[in-house]
Amino acid sequence: QVQLVESGGGLVQAGGSLRLSCAASGSIFSINAMGWYRQAPGKQRELVAVISRGGTTNYADSVKDRFTISRDNAKNTVYLQMNSLKPEDTAVYYCNADVLYAYGGRILDSDYWGQGTQVTVSS
């Protein structure tokens, strides 16, 4: 009933910037927290940044002062501005959202993931 579609990944040189977007669509009533996670080859998926509906943010120590998460509630979209990228930021980045959606006359709550977008930072 709900889909998350990411865009904006790609290949960039160290020190460069990328902006990721994730748009949610479907029978959405409201979206609580939205966030970005990443998974590098051979490693576990880790939290990068999260933002509440009201705009409170939290970042992994490794990306503080370099990445900025933001959201547009009217568009059900979350963004991740990534600056001063490093080779160790190379990973598949996944969008996550805690969504309240309409189904069968009720409002249900579920966690959704995007398909992932590859970010590669060359040295």
Disulfide bonds with the S-S distance in Angstrom:
Cys22-Cys95 2.11
